[in-house]
Amino acid sequence: MKSAIKSGLLALAAAALPAVASAHPAIGEAAGFSHGFAHPISGLDHVLAMVMVGVFAFQLGGRATWLVPTTFVLVMALGVAGIAVPFVEIGIALSVVVLGAVVALNVKAPLAAALGVIGVFAIFHGHAHGAEMPENAAGAAYAAGFMIATALLHLAGLALGYVIGRAGERQGVFVTRTAGGIAAIAGVGLLAGLI
C-alpha cells in the first residue's frame, strides 16, 4: 500500500518537472512530429491538465474512462482550426484549476456534463497547440505529434488513477485529493503569473 502511494506521488512529481510553465511561447520554428510531440509535454499547464483529465476519467469509471480522453483529443484537434479564441492562456490555467479541483473533490459528474467541460477546455488547449502549427506539409506531422503526446498524458493520468485506486480506499482518497489539490493550486499560480 505504501509503495502504491509513493508511486502515485512520484508520478505526480514527475508530471510537475517541466520547467516551462507555458507550452506555447512562440519561440523558434515548430515543424514536424517531434516538435508537435514536445509541445504538450514542455509546459506544466498542459501536463497537469492532461494528467488530471486521465485521473478524472478514471474516477468517473465505465464509459467515461475512454470517452473523456477521446473527447478531449478530438475536440482539441478541432481547436486547431484557426478560429480566434480569446483568453487562451486564462482558459488553459482555469482548466488546471477546475480539473484539479474536480479530481480533489472526486466530483461524480454526469457523463454529458463531464464531456461538455472537457470539450470547452480542449478548445483552449487545441488553439494553443495550433497557434504554432506550420501551415505546410509538416503541419500534419506536428498535429499527430501533439495529439499522441496528449493521449499519452491522458494514459498517464489513467495509470495514476489506477495506482491511487490500488492504494486502498483510505490512502487512495488522500492521495487523490492531494494530487488534485496540488494541480489546482498550481493552476491558481499559473493564473496569477507566479508559475
C-alpha positions in Angstrom: 0.0 0.0 0.0 2.7 2.5 1.0 4.6 1.7 -2.2 1.4 2.4 -4.3 1.1 5.8 -2.5 4.7 6.6 -3.1 4.4 5.5 -6.8 1.4 7.9 -7.2 3.2 10.8 -5.6 6.3 10.1 -7.7 4.2 10.1 -10.8 2.7 13.5 -9.8 6.1 14.9 -9.0 7.4 13.7 -12.4 4.5 15.4 -14.1 5.5 18.7 -12.4 9.1 18.6 -13.6 8.9 20.6 -16.8 10.5 24.0 -16.1 8.4 25.9 -18.6 5.1 27.0 -17.3 3.6 27.7 -20.7 4.0 25.3 -23.6 3.3 28.0 -26.2 5.9 30.6 -26.0 6.2 31.0 -29.9 9.9 30.6 -29.7 11.7 29.1 -32.6 10.4 27.1 -35.5 7.7 24.5 -34.9 7.8 21.8 -37.5 7.2 18.1 -37.7 6.3 15.3 -35.4 8.9 15.8 -32.8 8.0 19.5 -32.2 4.4 18.6 -32.0 5.1 15.8 -29.6 7.2 18.0 -27.4 4.7 20.8 -27.3 2.2 19.3 -24.7 4.9 17.9 -22.5 7.0 21.0 -22.4 4.6 23.1 -20.3 3.5 22.5 -16.7 0.0 23.8 -17.6 -0.6 21.2 -20.3 1.0 18.4 -18.4 -1.1 19.0 -15.2 -4.4 19.5 -17.2 -3.9 16.3 -19.3 -2.9 14.1 -16.4 -6.0 15.4 -14.4 -8.2 14.6 -17.4 -7.0 11.0 -17.1 -7.5 10.8 -13.4 -10.9 12.4 -13.7 -11.8 9.8 -16.4 -10.6 7.0 -14.1 -12.7 8.4 -11.2 -15.8 8.5 -13.3 -15.2 4.9 -14.5 -17.2 3.0 -17.0 -17.5 4.5 -20.5 -16.0 7.8 -19.2 -12.7 6.0 -18.9 -12.3 6.1 -22.7 -14.9 8.8 -23.7 -13.4 11.6 -21.6 -9.8 11.4 -23.0 -11.0 10.6 -26.5 -13.4 13.6 -26.5 -10.6 15.9 -25.3 -8.2 14.8 -28.1 -10.9 15.1 -30.8 -12.2 18.5 -29.7 -8.6 19.7 -29.2 -8.0 18.8 -32.8 -11.0 21.0 -33.8 -9.5 23.8 -31.7 -6.6 23.9 -34.1 -8.9 25.0 -36.9 -7.6 28.6 -36.7 -10.8 30.1 -35.2 -9.9 33.1 -33.0 -10.3 32.1 -29.3 -9.9 34.8 -26.7 -8.2 34.5 -23.4 -6.4 31.2 -24.3 -3.8 31.4 -21.5 -6.5 32.1 -18.9 -8.7 29.2 -20.3 -5.7 26.8 -20.0 -4.8 28.0 -16.5 -8.5 27.6 -15.5 -8.5 24.1 -16.9 -5.8 23.2 -14.5 -7.7 24.8 -11.5 -11.0 23.2 -12.4 -9.7 19.8 -13.3 -7.5 19.7 -10.2 -10.5 20.7 -8.0 -12.7 18.1 -9.7 -10.2 15.4 -9.0 -9.5 16.6 -5.5 -13.3 16.7 -4.7 -14.0 13.4 -6.6 -16.8 15.0 -8.5 -19.1 12.4 -10.0 -20.5 14.5 -12.8 -22.9 13.0 -15.3 -21.1 11.9 -18.4 -22.6 14.6 -20.6 -21.6 17.4 -18.2 -18.1 15.9 -17.9 -17.7 15.8 -21.7 -19.0 19.4 -22.0 -16.5 20.7 -19.5 -13.7 18.7 -21.1 -14.7 19.9 -24.5 -14.5 23.6 -23.6 -11.1 23.2 -22.1 -9.9 21.2 -25.1 -10.7 24.1 -27.4 -8.3 26.3 -25.4 -5.5 23.7 -25.4 -6.1 22.9 -29.1 -5.9 26.6 -30.0 -2.6 26.9 -28.1 -1.2 23.9 -29.9 -2.5 25.0 -33.3 -1.1 28.5 -33.0 2.4 27.2 -33.6 1.5 24.5 -36.2 3.2 25.1 -39.5 0.8 25.6 -42.5 2.9 23.4 -44.8 3.1 19.6 -45.1 4.9 19.4 -41.7 1.7 20.6 -40.1 0.0 17.2 -40.3 3.0 15.6 -38.6 3.1 18.3 -36.0 -0.6 17.7 -35.2 -0.1 14.0 -35.0 2.7 14.6 -32.5 0.8 16.8 -30.1 -2.3 14.6 -30.3 -0.3 11.5 -29.5 1.6 13.2 -26.7 -1.8 14.4 -25.3 -3.2 10.9 -25.4 -0.1 9.6 -23.6 -0.5 12.2 -20.9 -4.2 11.1 -20.5 -3.0 7.5 -20.2 -0.5 8.6 -17.5 -3.5 10.1 -15.7 -5.5 6.9 -16.0 -2.5 4.9 -14.7 -2.1 7.3 -11.8 -5.8 6.9 -11.0 -5.3 3.1 -11.1 -2.3 3.3 -8.8 -4.1 5.5 -6.4 -7.1 3.2 -6.5 -4.8 0.3 -5.7 -3.6 2.2 -2.6 -6.9 1.4 -0.9 -10.0 3.4 0.0 -8.5 5.4 2.8 -5.0 6.1 1.4 -6.3 6.4 -2.2 -8.7 9.2 -1.3 -5.9 11.1 0.5 -3.5 10.8 -2.4 -6.2 11.7 -5.0 -7.3 14.8 -3.0 -3.6 15.7 -2.6 -2.8 15.3 -6.3 -5.9 17.2 -7.4 -5.2 19.9 -4.8 -1.6 20.4 -5.9 -2.8 20.7 -9.5 -5.5 23.2 -8.6 -3.0 25.3 -6.6 -0.6 25.2 -9.5 -3.4 26.4 -11.7 -4.0 29.3 -9.4 -0.3 30.1 -9.6 -0.5 30.0 -13.4 -3.5 32.3 -13.3 -1.6 34.7 -11.1 1.5 34.6 -13.2 3.6 33.1 -10.3 4.5 29.9 -12.2 
